[in-house]
């Protein structure tokens, strides 16, 4: 029986904030009386303090379907949020998790930081719904009634000597803590993925909901040459508020982030993996596991390991709390292959200052993507909906801002077959900057699933979105069905 031993929680009361959630112990997504007889998901927003637990356990139990909530601690954060013993977990921070492994769900929770948004269903409703083959994702969409709701974006802006940061903020009249974004056309903020009319949610690790305009202006002046903001378009913000969902960085599509962890897959060679692992002291007095002495021509060098990188995970498991000998033992027990997650010291410092886990924004760096390739402008690994865990890491959210020549990619399909894929990607265009790769399978367009839609319908959805395009794509090598389709016939293409 797998178990998430505990996730740590806050004592004290919540403060109402439409961007962060509400302390409603029995929050229901809909008040529609027509749906009273159908299973009803509940949204629970938990907050915890440093070193405290969320106050519940998550289990997979024999004879019970789904991920089961257990051991809800009295007066803990979980109980106050409305979480109950026996509930089944459907979503973590807006990500559907009912169809992925327990280990992946536990990982989503661990990476959430101090605030956690869970969508659950009472066990007595969940069991018969699953037994009857009910589509739980469709049920969630029906209750939410949210159309074209896009994820927030975490954007890193670097000052330009001529145009500055290229962003300014205007307070929304009569609403404290709400600020609209204004942009310099073609400036650093726009290039970083911020869009005209966006609403500011968070800046450099701090929420802005309780700030006055004067306090926000002081924050902007202290930013120096860099600023990291969490923004969302106004329509999506309204949907989040109506659903009583907090808008969190863990839900965001990362855009233009300067540092990203990498998952590196190493095959064991005749003389081992070809690197030295050392436990070293790092400022200010912390300890880190550092990769050193990478042998030339070794599996470590071929995988892209760089001298001085820090080790975050071994085979998907965090090593933060492990001793040196324990990590070495795990690597040795991996057999003929091991997967290491690494980041530069500068990268770890960047995320630490923001109060975020770097593992939220991890990307793969294997031979099919090319050694040493740059991070895409907008990528969200393991933040997907309705895909099996084996494909989670290859699904990406990509944000494209239309340029003078369009979005800069070719959209193709196999004749007489639904579904589309990315054909050619224009060099230096919006598609390439967003991280699109030739052959990527298009899963969603502006929040609409298009896996079974025809090319003409997908093109229409792209055009309806105007100058901004959100794509969820999946690497073609992870979809054998698409490999067979593309090999069987010539493709039809359409430039966008």
N, C-alpha and C positions, 0 to 999 in steps of 0.2 A: 504493500500500500504506500503510494507516494504521498508525501505530506510537505507542505510549506509550513515549517515549524511555527513561525510567527512573523507577522509583519507589524512593525512597531507603531503605537498610537498616542494621541494627544489628550490631555485632560483639560477641561475648560470649555467655554462656550464658543460657538462660531459667530462671526460677524457677517451680517448679510452683505453680499457683494455679488451683483449679477455676473461679474467676470470670473469669480472664484467659486460660486456655488452658494447654496443656502442650507441652513441647518434644519431642514425639514425631515423628520425621522421616518416619514412614509411617503416620500415623493413618488408620484406616478407620472409617467410621461404624458398621459392623455386624460382628459375629463370626458371624453366622448361616451355617452350613455349607450350608444349602439354597440360599443365594444366591451360592455360590462361582462358578457359571458365568455369572452376570449381570454387566454392567458395575458396577464398584465405585468410587463417588466417594471422594475422600480429602479430609480437612480439613487445611488448612495455616494455622498461626497465625504471622504475622510481626510482629516488633517492630523499630523503628528509633530511632536517636538523633537529636538535633537536627542537621540538615545532612547526615545520612547517607542512603544509598539503601536501598530494599528489595532491590535487587540482581537485577532481572529486567526484561525488556521484554515488552510485550503487543502482538501484531500481528494483523492480518487479512491472510491470505496467499492468493494465487491457487492454486487446487487443494487448499486445506485448508479444512475446514468449521470454523466456530466461531471463538472468540477464542483465539489460540495463544500459549502461554508460550514465550518465547525468551530467549537470553543470560542464563541463570541463573548468576550470578557465584559462582565458587568460594569457599566458606567464608562466603558472604554470608547474610543473613537468609533469603532465599528458599530457598537450598539447605538450610540447617539445618532449615527447617520441612518439608522433603520435597517442595518444588516441583521439577519436572523439565522439561527442555527437551521441547517438544512436547505438554505437558499442555494440555487445553482447559478454559477457565474457565467454571464453571457458576453460581457465586454469589459475591457480594462482600458480606461482613458480613451474611449471611443473606438477601440480596436476589437473586433469580434474574435473571441477566443474559444468558443464552444467546441470548435472542430480542430484544435491544435493540442499538442501534448502538454501534460501537466508541467513538465520542466520549462517549456516555453512560457506558459502562463505565469509560473513563479518568477521567471526572469522579467517579464513585463512589470510585475508588481515591484520587484526589487529595484528596478530602474526608475521608479516613479518619484523618488525623492520624498518630500514631506507632505505631498498632497496626492490623493488617489481618488479617481472617479470610477466607480463600479456600477455596471448595469446587471441586475440580478433578477431571478424569477423564483417565486415560491416553489419548493420541491414538489408539492402536491399538484401544482399546475404544470410544472416542467415535465415530469415523468409521463403523463398521458399525452402531452403535446408531442414529445419525441416518439413515443410508441406509435402514434397515429401518423407519423411522417410529416408533421407540420414544419414548414420552412421558418425557422426562428429569425433569420435575417430579414425575410419579407415581413414578418410580424413586427419587428423593430421599426422598419421603415414606415409601416402603416401607422403605428402609434406616434411616431415622430412627426409625420406629415411634413418633412423638410425636403424641399426641392433645391437642387444645386447648392447644397451646403458644402463649402470648401474648407479644408483644414487651415488653421493659422499658419503663418510663415515666420521662421526664425531667420532673420537677415542680418548679416554682418556688413557694416558700411565702413569703408576706408576713405579718409579725407583726401580730396584732390587739392593740390596747391592753388589751383585757379578758382575752382567752384566750391571749395569746402566740402561739407558732407552732403550737400544737395538736398537737405530735408528740413522742414520746419513743422511746427505743431500749432493747431488752433483749438482752443477750448470749445466744446460743444455748449452752447448757451443754455444755462439753467441746469446743467448736469455736471456736478463735481466729479473730477477724476476721469472724464471722458475727453479725448483729444483726437481730432482728425489730422490726417497727414497731408502736407502739401510738398510737392517735389519740384526740383529744378529739372527741366526736360533733358534727358540724356545724362543726368548727373550721377554721382556715385551711389546714391540711395536707390535710384531707379534701376541702375545696372545690378544692384545687389538683390533685386527682387521685390522691393517696396513699390506699391502701386498707388496712383492718385486716388484719394478718397478713402484709403485704408484707415482703420481705427487703431490707435496705439494701445497695446495691452500691457506691455512690459518693456523695460529698458535696462540693459546691463545687469540683469538678475533681480531687478526690483519691479514690483507691480506699480502701476501709476494710478490705480483706482482711488487712492486716498490722498493724492497729491493736488495741490493748487497749481495754477499755471505758473506762478512765481517759483514754486519749488521745482517744477519740471524744468523751467528755464535754467535754474542753477545746476541741475543734473546734466543738462546738455552742455553747458560751459565746461564742466569737469571731464567731459568725454575725451578731450584731446583729439588724437588723430583717428580714433576708432570708436564705433558705436555698434552695439548688438541689440536689435529690437525685435519684439514679437508683435506682429501686426495681423489684421484680418480684415477682409472686405466687409462693408457695413451690412449687407444682406445676410451674410453668414453669421455675423455677430448677433443679429436679431434672432436667428434660428437657435443659436447657442443659449441665448438668454431665455427664449420661450421654452426651451427644453430643460432649463435650470442646470445646464452643463457649464462647468468652469472652462475657461480657455487657458490651456496649460502649454508650456514649452514641450512637454513630452508628447503632445498631440501634433506637433508642428512638422511641416516640411522644411528641412534646413536649406537655406539659400546662401551661397557664397561664403560658407564658413571657412575660416583660414586653416583649420586643423580637423582632420578626421582620423579616427582609429582605423586600422586595417586588419582584416582576417587573412592570415597567411597560412597556406597549406603546405607542409613540408613532408616529403617522402624520405624515409630513412635510407641513408647511403651506407656504403661499406665501412666508413669510418665515423658513423653517427650522423647527426644533423649538421655539425660544423659550426657551432657557436658556443660561447661561454655565458652562463647565467650567473650574475653576481647580485647580492643584496647590498645596496649602498644607501648611505644617508643622503637625503636631499633637503634643501632649504624648505621650510624652517624647521629642521630637525626630524622630518619624517623619513620613513624607510621606503625604498622602491626596489623592484626587481628589474635589473638592467641587463640588456643584451649586449655582450661584448665579444671582441675577437672573432668576427665573422670570417671563416676561412674562404679563400678565393676558390671559386668553382664548386663550393659545397651546396647541399640542398638549401641551407639557410640563405646563401647569397642568391641562388636561383629564385627563391621565393620572394626576394626583395627585402629581407631584413637589413636594417641599417645600424651601424655602430651607435650605441648610446640610446636606442629606443627603449621604452619602458614596457614591461609585460603586464597586460590587464587580465587576460583570460587564457586558459588552456582547455581546448576542446569545448569552448562555450561556457566554462565554469570560471567565475571570478577568482582571482588569486590574491585579492587585496588583503584578506585576513590570514593567509597561509604563510608558514615559515618556508625558508629556502629549501630545506630538505624535502618538505611535502610537495613542492612544485616539481622538483627534479624527479621525484618518485612518480608523479603523474605523467610527466613527459615520457619517462622510461616505460611505463606500463601502457603507453598508447599503441605499441606495436610498430607496424611498418609505416604509420602516418600519424601526424599530429597537426592540429590547427591552433595557431597562436594568434591572439589579438594584441596588437601593439599600438603605441602612440609615442610621439616625440615628447620630451620634457616640456617644451613650449606649449604643446597641445594640451597636456594635462593641466598646466597652469591656467590656460585660457578657460577651460571648462570649470575648473575649481573656482575661479573668480566669478563665474556666472552662476555657481551653485547647481550645476547640472552634471549628470554622469556622461562622460564621453562615449560610453557604450550605446547611448541612444542613437548615435549617428555613425554607426560603423559601416564600412564598405569592404567588399571582397577585393583582393588583389591577386588573382590567379593568372595562369598562362593565357587564358582565353581573352582576358581583358587587356593584357599587355603589362609587362613589368614597369612599375614606376609611373603609370598613367596618372594624370592629375585628377583630383576629386571633382565630380560634377558640381555644377552650380547649385542644383536643387535635387537632393536625394534623401529619401527616408527609408532606411532599411528597417525591416521588421515592424512596420507600422501599416498593416494591411488589413483587409477585411475579407473573410470567407475563403482564404487559401490554406492549404495544408502546410504544416510546419516545414516540410522539406523545401517549399518554394518561398518561404517568408523572406529569406535574406536576399533573394534576387528581385523582389518587387520594389519598385522605386516610384516615388512621387516626383514629377518634374514640372516645374513652372516655366512657361515660355511667354515672353513679351514680344508681340509682333514687331518686326523690323520693317525697313523700307521694302524689302523683297519677300515679305511674308514671314512664316515661322521657320523656314529654312530646313525642311525635311520632306521626304517623299513618303506618302502613305500608300501602302500596297495591299493587295489581297490575292488569294488564289481564285481564279474564275469559278463561278457557280458554287462558291463556298463562303459562308458567313465568317466574319472575323477579319481583322486587319493587323498589319505589322509595319514597322518602320523600315522603309527602303533606304535610299541614299540620304545622307545628312550633309547639308551644305557646310563647307569649311568656314569656320568663324561665325556661323549664323546662330540664331536663338536656340535652335535644336541642339547644336553641338555644345553650346554654353550650358544648356540645361542638363547635359549628360545623356542625351539619347544616343543609342548605339544601333548600327545597322542590324536589322533582324529582330529587334525588340518586338515582343507581342504587345499590342495595345489592349489593356484590360479595362480602363475607365477613361472617359473624356468628360471633364468638368463635372465629376461626381456620378456620371451615368455609366453603368456597366455595359460594355460594347463587345464582349467576347463572342456573342452570337448575332451581332448586327452586321448588315451588309456595308460595303465600302461607302456607297452613296449616303447612307444614313449617318455614318460616322463623320464624313466630310461635312454634312449639314450641322451636326452638333458642334464641330470645330468652328464653323462660320458663325453660328449663333452666339458663341462666347465672345465675339468681338476681338479686341486686341490682347486679351489675356487668355491663356490656355493652360489648364491643369490636366496632365496625363498621368495615369498609373500604367506602368509598363513592366514587362517581365522578360528576362533574357530568354532567347529562343532555345538555348541548350537545355533549359529546364522543362521543356514542353515537347515530349516526343510526338504528340499528335500533330503539332505544327511542323515539326521537322518532316514528317511523312507527307503532309499536305504540300509543303513548299517544294519537296523533291519530286512530287508527282506531276506538277504542271507549271507552266510559265505563269508569272504573276502579273496582275494588272496594277498600275501605279497611278498616283495622283499627287502632284506637288502642292504644298500648302505654304 
